[in-house]
């Protein structure tokens, strides 16, 4: 019987702790958040310091052109060439 009383008090304590946490969270959510700071006005020298330096790498070469008559990869393959035609399933399972 003593263990039952101890468990009852433990449950009551946990309920009160959960209620306290819920109230604290509710009060924190109800507080107004501070207004965002206005954007600072920067001088041209400060703006230049924040910008990344220009890239000194050479630009990539232009893409190679595909000669006419070459196979277009966007066209669907022929059904006879499809790998799906050669699928087999075991029948002795």
Secondary structure, DSSP 8 states (H G I E B T S, - for coil): -HHHHHHHHHHHHHHHHHHHHHHHHHHHHHS------------HHHHHHHS-----S----------TTS--TTS---GGG-GGGG----S--
